[in-house]
Structures are given as C-alpha cells and as structure tokens.
Amino acid sequence: MFNINNFYMKKLLAILILIFTLQTPSQADDIRDFQIEGMSVGDSLLDHFSEEEIKKDILRYDHNNEFVASYILKHSSFKIYDALTLAYKSNDKNYIIHSIEGSIGYRHNISECYQKKDKIVSELFKLFKKKADTYNTDYTGDKSGKSKVSVSEFYLKSGAARVICYDIDEELSKTKGWWDRLSVIINSKEFVNFLTP
C-alpha cells in the first residue's frame, strides 16, 4: 500500500543528499580566485602571450635562479594596467604563473593612487573574507629615505596578495625616471617561500 508520508520523506531525503553532495567548499582562501588582466596564478602564460612576447624582456632574481619573470609593457590586451611582471620557474616550458604584478603609473598624482588602492583592498577583503595587514614605510629603493610606500597585504594558505602605492620623491623621479605608481601583486605559496628563504 502506498504511503504518502514515506514518499515525501524519501523525496526530501533525496533532495538533501543532492544538495549536500553538490556543494563545494568556499574558495575564499585560494589566491587563484583573484585575476589581474584576466590571468591567475596557475595559468600558463602561453594562453595569453606568444613565446616571443614572454621572452622579450626577462628579469632575474639576485638571490636564486629558480624563478625568472617576464616584463610586459603596454600590451594591446591590457585593459587596466600599464605593465605586468609575471614570474614562473626558469625551467618550465609551460610558463606556469607563480606571481603576477600589475602596475599603474600615477605621475605626480599620489592621491589618486591611494584612492585606487583603497578600492582594490576593499574588493580583496570581500573576496578573501579577511582584513589586510597595512603599514607605511620608507621605500628601500630610495637611499635618501624621502620616498615612501603604503602597503596592504593578505596572507592566505595558498599564497599572498599585496597592494602598494609608491610615493616617489621628486628628485628620484628626475634622476632615475621613477614615478608614483600602484602595484597589485598576487603570489603563489611557493613563490612567497622563494622570496623569503
């Protein structure tokens, strides 16, 4: 004999099982959820640039040659940033990205840089569900101590994100051609460890 209560109980149980098996855990602690110019840590550079573009301007790290970086300036595909610095393992033929740094120049306009930084930090707070560690300090590239940086950092299990405004002293701008700028950086856990051995 058909029992209407058993029928609905079985249907409810089937729905609950389906709901719980289809749910995925929150990815808020995954650095790959953040993109810069449509690229994320873990992507292949070959999906975005030709090998010739990747190899055009290579940057090397002083303390170790495990990673190298490609510097790409004013690419036609860029919608937000003026330049990208993209790090990958020096022996990786697939050019898997471990770090992306997007830079925007703010020549003589540091207040606009701070406004943009605040907006990005707010978006990262929503994405990662955690507050940034924020501090202001001297810019190490300026031995006079007149240039400053304002830094906000998010440390995650899978890596780190940093948003930095560089307030460059006018004298340094004249002698070195460096300008106020915003940098937005995402690093894999492996690259964070590489930078801080």
TORKOL-4160 file (C-alpha; in steps of 0.2 Angstrom, whole numbers, padded with zeros to 4 digits, m for minus):
197
<pt num="1" X="0000" Y="0000" Z="0000"/>
<pt num="2" X="0006" Y="0017" Z="m0005"/>
<pt num="3" X="0011" Y="0028" Z="0010"/>
<pt num="4" X="0011" Y="0047" Z="0006"/>
<pt num="5" X="0022" Y="0051" Z="0021"/>
<pt num="6" X="0035" Y="0039" Z="0016"/>
<pt num="7" X="0035" Y="0045" Z="m0002"/>
<pt num="8" X="0038" Y="0063" Z="0003"/>
<pt num="9" X="0051" Y="0058" Z="0016"/>
<pt num="10" X="0061" Y="0049" Z="0003"/>
<pt num="11" X="0059" Y="0063" Z="m0009"/>
<pt num="12" X="0065" Y="0076" Z="0004"/>
<pt num="13" X="0080" Y="0064" Z="0009"/>
<pt num="14" X="0085" Y="0063" Z="m0010"/>
<pt num="15" X="0085" Y="0082" Z="m0012"/>
<pt num="16" X="0095" Y="0084" Z="0004"/>
<pt num="17" X="0108" Y="0072" Z="m0002"/>
<pt num="18" X="0109" Y="0080" Z="m0019"/>
<pt num="19" X="0111" Y="0097" Z="m0011"/>
<pt num="20" X="0125" Y="0092" Z="0001"/>
<pt num="21" X="0135" Y="0082" Z="m0012"/>
<pt num="22" X="0134" Y="0096" Z="m0025"/>
<pt num="23" X="0140" Y="0110" Z="m0013"/>
<pt num="24" X="0159" Y="0114" Z="m0014"/>
<pt num="25" X="0169" Y="0122" Z="0000"/>
<pt num="26" X="0172" Y="0141" Z="m0001"/>
<pt num="27" X="0187" Y="0145" Z="m0011"/>
<pt num="28" X="0190" Y="0162" Z="m0002"/>
<pt num="29" X="0207" Y="0156" Z="0004"/>
<pt num="30" X="0213" Y="0152" Z="m0014"/>
<pt num="31" X="0224" Y="0165" Z="m0022"/>
<pt num="32" X="0219" Y="0159" Z="m0039"/>
<pt num="33" X="0202" Y="0167" Z="m0036"/>
<pt num="34" X="0210" Y="0184" Z="m0040"/>
<pt num="35" X="0214" Y="0189" Z="m0058"/>
<pt num="36" X="0225" Y="0203" Z="m0065"/>
<pt num="37" X="0221" Y="0207" Z="m0083"/>
<pt num="38" X="0211" Y="0190" Z="m0084"/>
<pt num="39" X="0226" Y="0180" Z="m0078"/>
<pt num="40" X="0228" Y="0170" Z="m0062"/>
<pt num="41" X="0242" Y="0161" Z="m0053"/>
<pt num="42" X="0242" Y="0143" Z="m0060"/>
<pt num="43" X="0238" Y="0149" Z="m0078"/>
<pt num="44" X="0250" Y="0146" Z="m0092"/>
<pt num="45" X="0257" Y="0162" Z="m0100"/>
<pt num="46" X="0256" Y="0154" Z="m0116"/>
<pt num="47" X="0237" Y="0155" Z="m0115"/>
<pt num="48" X="0239" Y="0174" Z="m0115"/>
<pt num="49" X="0255" Y="0179" Z="m0124"/>
<pt num="50" X="0267" Y="0172" Z="m0138"/>
<pt num="51" X="0283" Y="0164" Z="m0133"/>
<pt num="52" X="0292" Y="0179" Z="m0142"/>
<pt num="53" X="0282" Y="0191" Z="m0131"/>
<pt num="54" X="0286" Y="0181" Z="m0115"/>
<pt num="55" X="0305" Y="0180" Z="m0119"/>
<pt num="56" X="0307" Y="0198" Z="m0125"/>
<pt num="57" X="0311" Y="0206" Z="m0108"/>
<pt num="58" X="0317" Y="0194" Z="m0094"/>
<pt num="59" X="0320" Y="0199" Z="m0076"/>
<pt num="60" X="0331" Y="0189" Z="m0065"/>
<pt num="61" X="0331" Y="0187" Z="m0046"/>
<pt num="62" X="0348" Y="0191" Z="m0037"/>
<pt num="63" X="0347" Y="0178" Z="m0023"/>
<pt num="64" X="0341" Y="0162" Z="m0034"/>
<pt num="65" X="0338" Y="0157" Z="m0052"/>
<pt num="66" X="0324" Y="0145" Z="m0048"/>
<pt num="67" X="0312" Y="0158" Z="m0055"/>
<pt num="68" X="0313" Y="0172" Z="m0068"/>
<pt num="69" X="0300" Y="0185" Z="m0073"/>
<pt num="70" X="0294" Y="0192" Z="m0090"/>
<pt num="71" X="0291" Y="0211" Z="m0090"/>
<pt num="72" X="0277" Y="0216" Z="m0102"/>
<pt num="73" X="0274" Y="0234" Z="m0105"/>
<pt num="74" X="0258" Y="0242" Z="m0113"/>
<pt num="75" X="0252" Y="0226" Z="m0121"/>
<pt num="76" X="0236" Y="0228" Z="m0133"/>
<pt num="77" X="0226" Y="0216" Z="m0122"/>
<pt num="78" X="0229" Y="0226" Z="m0106"/>
<pt num="79" X="0213" Y="0235" Z="m0100"/>
<pt num="80" X="0218" Y="0241" Z="m0083"/>
<pt num="81" X="0237" Y="0240" Z="m0080"/>
<pt num="82" X="0251" Y="0249" Z="m0089"/>
<pt num="83" X="0263" Y="0234" Z="m0086"/>
<pt num="84" X="0264" Y="0216" Z="m0080"/>
<pt num="85" X="0278" Y="0207" Z="m0072"/>
<pt num="86" X="0275" Y="0188" Z="m0072"/>
<pt num="87" X="0286" Y="0176" Z="m0063"/>
<pt num="88" X="0287" Y="0157" Z="m0067"/>
<pt num="89" X="0300" Y="0143" Z="m0065"/>
<pt num="90" X="0316" Y="0146" Z="m0075"/>
<pt num="91" X="0315" Y="0128" Z="m0082"/>
<pt num="92" X="0296" Y="0127" Z="m0085"/>
<pt num="93" X="0292" Y="0126" Z="m0104"/>
<pt num="94" X="0273" Y="0129" Z="m0100"/>
<pt num="95" X="0277" Y="0145" Z="m0091"/>
<pt num="96" X="0265" Y="0142" Z="m0077"/>
<pt num="97" X="0262" Y="0158" Z="m0067"/>
<pt num="98" X="0268" Y="0159" Z="m0049"/>
<pt num="99" X="0267" Y="0178" Z="m0047"/>
<pt num="100" X="0258" Y="0192" Z="m0056"/>
<pt num="101" X="0262" Y="0211" Z="m0053"/>
<pt num="102" X="0251" Y="0224" Z="m0062"/>
<pt num="103" X="0257" Y="0242" Z="m0061"/>
<pt num="104" X="0248" Y="0258" Z="m0065"/>
<pt num="105" X="0258" Y="0274" Z="m0066"/>
<pt num="106" X="0252" Y="0290" Z="m0056"/>
<pt num="107" X="0264" Y="0303" Z="m0061"/>
<pt num="108" X="0263" Y="0317" Z="m0049"/>
<pt num="109" X="0246" Y="0310" Z="m0043"/>
<pt num="110" X="0249" Y="0300" Z="m0027"/>
<pt num="111" X="0231" Y="0304" Z="m0020"/>
<pt num="112" X="0223" Y="0295" Z="m0035"/>
<pt num="113" X="0234" Y="0280" Z="m0031"/>
<pt num="114" X="0229" Y="0280" Z="m0013"/>
<pt num="115" X="0210" Y="0280" Z="m0019"/>
<pt num="116" X="0213" Y="0266" Z="m0031"/>
<pt num="117" X="0222" Y="0256" Z="m0018"/>
<pt num="118" X="0208" Y="0258" Z="m0005"/>
<pt num="119" X="0195" Y="0251" Z="m0018"/>
<pt num="120" X="0206" Y="0236" Z="m0023"/>
<pt num="121" X="0209" Y="0232" Z="m0004"/>
<pt num="122" X="0190" Y="0233" Z="m0001"/>
<pt num="123" X="0187" Y="0221" Z="m0016"/>
<pt num="124" X="0200" Y="0209" Z="m0009"/>
<pt num="125" X="0193" Y="0210" Z="0008"/>
<pt num="126" X="0176" Y="0204" Z="0000"/>
<pt num="127" X="0184" Y="0190" Z="m0010"/>
<pt num="128" X="0196" Y="0183" Z="0004"/>
<pt num="129" X="0185" Y="0187" Z="0019"/>
<pt num="130" X="0199" Y="0194" Z="0029"/>
<pt num="131" X="0207" Y="0210" Z="0033"/>
<pt num="132" X="0223" Y="0216" Z="0026"/>
<pt num="133" X="0239" Y="0220" Z="0036"/>
<pt num="134" X="0243" Y="0238" Z="0032"/>
<pt num="135" X="0258" Y="0248" Z="0035"/>
<pt num="136" X="0268" Y="0263" Z="0029"/>
<pt num="137" X="0287" Y="0263" Z="0027"/>
<pt num="138" X="0302" Y="0270" Z="0018"/>
<pt num="139" X="0304" Y="0264" Z="0000"/>
<pt num="140" X="0320" Y="0253" Z="0000"/>
<pt num="141" X="0325" Y="0259" Z="m0017"/>
<pt num="142" X="0327" Y="0276" Z="m0011"/>
<pt num="143" X="0343" Y="0278" Z="0000"/>
<pt num="144" X="0338" Y="0296" Z="0005"/>
<pt num="145" X="0323" Y="0289" Z="0014"/>
<pt num="146" X="0312" Y="0303" Z="0005"/>
<pt num="147" X="0301" Y="0290" Z="m0005"/>
<pt num="148" X="0288" Y="0281" Z="0004"/>
<pt num="149" X="0277" Y="0266" Z="0002"/>
<pt num="150" X="0259" Y="0261" Z="0008"/>
<pt num="151" X="0257" Y="0243" Z="0009"/>
<pt num="152" X="0242" Y="0231" Z="0012"/>
<pt num="153" X="0245" Y="0213" Z="0012"/>
<pt num="154" X="0233" Y="0197" Z="0013"/>
<pt num="155" X="0241" Y="0181" Z="0018"/>
<pt num="156" X="0232" Y="0165" Z="0013"/>
<pt num="157" X="0235" Y="0147" Z="0014"/>
<pt num="158" X="0238" Y="0146" Z="m0005"/>
<pt num="159" X="0249" Y="0162" Z="m0006"/>
<pt num="160" X="0248" Y="0181" Z="m0004"/>
<pt num="161" X="0241" Y="0197" Z="m0012"/>
<pt num="162" X="0249" Y="0214" Z="m0010"/>
<pt num="163" X="0243" Y="0231" Z="m0015"/>
<pt num="164" X="0256" Y="0245" Z="m0014"/>
<pt num="165" X="0257" Y="0264" Z="m0018"/>
<pt num="166" X="0274" Y="0270" Z="m0021"/>
<pt num="167" X="0276" Y="0289" Z="m0017"/>
<pt num="168" X="0292" Y="0293" Z="m0026"/>
<pt num="169" X="0302" Y="0308" Z="m0021"/>
<pt num="170" X="0303" Y="0321" Z="m0035"/>
<pt num="171" X="0322" Y="0321" Z="m0035"/>
<pt num="172" X="0322" Y="0302" Z="m0038"/>
<pt num="173" X="0309" Y="0305" Z="m0052"/>
<pt num="174" X="0321" Y="0317" Z="m0061"/>
<pt num="175" X="0337" Y="0307" Z="m0059"/>
<pt num="176" X="0330" Y="0289" Z="m0061"/>
<pt num="177" X="0314" Y="0292" Z="m0071"/>
<pt num="178" X="0304" Y="0283" Z="m0057"/>
<pt num="179" X="0286" Y="0289" Z="m0054"/>
<pt num="180" X="0272" Y="0287" Z="m0041"/>
<pt num="181" X="0264" Y="0270" Z="m0045"/>
<pt num="182" X="0252" Y="0257" Z="m0039"/>
<pt num="183" X="0257" Y="0239" Z="m0039"/>
<pt num="184" X="0244" Y="0225" Z="m0036"/>
<pt num="185" X="0253" Y="0208" Z="m0034"/>
<pt num="186" X="0247" Y="0190" Z="m0032"/>
<pt num="187" X="0260" Y="0176" Z="m0027"/>
<pt num="188" X="0258" Y="0158" Z="m0025"/>
<pt num="189" X="0264" Y="0150" Z="m0009"/>
<pt num="190" X="0279" Y="0143" Z="m0017"/>
<pt num="191" X="0284" Y="0160" Z="m0024"/>
<pt num="192" X="0281" Y="0168" Z="m0007"/>
<pt num="193" X="0293" Y="0155" Z="0000"/>
<pt num="194" X="0306" Y="0159" Z="m0014"/>
<pt num="195" X="0306" Y="0177" Z="m0009"/>
<pt num="196" X="0308" Y="0174" Z="0009"/>
<pt num="197" X="0320" Y="0159" Z="0010"/>
